[in-house]
Amino acid sequence: MKHTLILLFSTVLSMTITAQEADAYKKVTTSFTEYFNQQDAAAIFELYTPETQNDITKEGVAAFVKGCYSQFGKLTQTEFQNTSGKVHTYTATFEKASLSMELLLDDQDKIISIQFDQL
């Protein structure tokens, strides 16, 4: 009985943490989509961790946003596909293409990494 209660508690705790993590990723993808479609590179830059901000510049983010927007158009939908470790993979549907989007957040729900690849 004691082992059953521990297992049940562990399962419930794990489900709660997973749900909180999923909510954080959903919030960030929603913000990223909104800022991308507004071409607000400064707001996207603020979604990154300080460490990631040190590796890229605001100008680099602006060039990325401008280039992707001109090549792919507006980001119309992000659909969750799977999780591998803490990396969440989505199908990112733009006006002109669909890409795979891999997103990794830190414990403060800031972007460590976001990558787009062909499907």
C-alpha positions in Angstrom: 0.0 0.0 0.0 2.8 2.4 0.9 4.5 1.8 -2.5 1.2 2.3 -4.3 0.7 5.7 -2.6 4.3 6.8 -3.4 3.8 5.7 -7.1 0.5 7.5 -7.3 1.9 10.7 -5.8 4.9 10.6 -8.1 2.6 10.1 -11.1 0.4 13.0 -10.1 3.4 15.3 -9.5 4.9 14.3 -12.8 1.6 15.1 -14.6 1.4 18.5 -12.9 5.0 19.4 -13.8 4.4 18.2 -17.4 1.2 20.3 -17.6 3.0 23.4 -16.3 5.8 22.9 -18.8 3.3 22.5 -21.6 1.6 25.7 -20.5 4.9 27.6 -20.5 5.7 26.4 -24.0 2.3 27.3 -25.3 2.6 30.8 -23.8 6.0 31.3 -25.4 4.9 30.0 -28.8 1.9 32.3 -28.7 4.1 35.3 -27.9 6.7 34.3 -30.5 3.9 34.0 -33.2 2.4 37.4 -32.2 5.8 39.2 -32.2 7.0 37.5 -35.4 3.8 38.5 -37.3 4.3 42.1 -36.0 8.0 41.8 -37.0 8.8 43.0 -33.5 12.4 41.7 -33.2 13.0 43.6 -30.0 10.1 41.7 -28.3 11.4 38.4 -29.7 14.9 39.2 -28.4 13.4 39.6 -24.9 12.0 36.1 -25.0 15.5 34.7 -25.0 17.6 33.8 -22.0 20.4 36.3 -21.1 23.0 33.7 -22.1 21.3 33.4 -25.5 21.1 37.1 -25.8 24.8 37.3 -25.3 25.3 34.8 -28.2 23.0 36.7 -30.6 22.4 40.4 -31.1 19.2 42.4 -31.5 20.4 43.1 -35.0 20.8 39.3 -35.6 17.3 38.6 -34.4 16.0 41.5 -36.6 17.7 40.1 -39.7 16.4 36.6 -38.9 12.8 37.9 -38.4 12.9 40.0 -41.6 14.4 37.2 -43.7 12.0 34.6 -42.5 9.0 36.9 -42.8 9.9 37.8 -46.4 10.6 34.2 -47.4 7.8 32.4 -45.5 5.2 35.1 -44.7 3.1 35.2 -41.5 3.3 32.4 -39.0 -0.3 31.2 -39.0 -0.2 28.2 -36.7 2.1 26.2 -34.4 1.0 22.6 -33.8 2.6 20.5 -31.1 4.1 17.3 -32.4 6.3 15.7 -29.7 8.7 16.2 -26.9 12.3 14.8 -26.6 13.7 15.6 -23.3 12.9 19.3 -22.8 12.8 20.1 -26.5 9.3 20.5 -27.8 8.8 20.1 -31.6 6.0 21.8 -33.5 4.9 22.1 -37.1 5.1 25.8 -37.8 2.8 26.7 -40.6 3.6 30.0 -42.5 1.7 31.5 -45.4 4.2 30.1 -47.9 5.7 27.0 -46.2 5.5 24.6 -43.3 8.6 24.0 -41.2 9.6 21.9 -38.1 10.2 24.2 -35.1 12.2 22.9 -32.2 11.9 25.0 -29.0 13.9 24.7 -25.7 13.1 26.8 -22.7 14.9 27.3 -19.4 13.4 27.2 -15.9 12.2 30.8 -16.2 10.4 30.1 -19.5 12.9 31.9 -21.6 14.1 30.6 -25.0 17.4 28.8 -24.9 17.1 27.7 -28.5 14.6 27.9 -31.3 15.3 26.2 -34.7 13.4 25.9 -37.9 14.0 23.0 -40.3 12.3 21.6 -43.4 9.7 19.0 -42.7 
